[in-house]
Amino acid sequence: MAKGKNKNKGPVAFTSDEGDNINIKLPNTDSISTKRPSDKKGRGKKSR
């Protein structure tokens, strides 16, 4: 039962406190995604 509730909380926790957590994680991932390609490009130029 505990596992079932946890799974339901994920997609159904949009309006719940967890929903806020997901919203905060979305922008965080964008920042990391933008930093990842920048790091790779910088390394390639430095290696050259």
C-alpha positions, 0 to 999 in steps of 0.5 A: 500500500505504501508503495502504491501511494508513493507512485500515485503521489508522483503524478497526482502530487501536481497540486500537492507540496511535491508538485512544487518540488517538481516545478523547482526541479524543472528550472534546475534541470534547464540550468544544468542542461545549459551548463553541460554543453558549455562545459563540453564546448569549452573542453573541446576548444581547450583541448584543441 
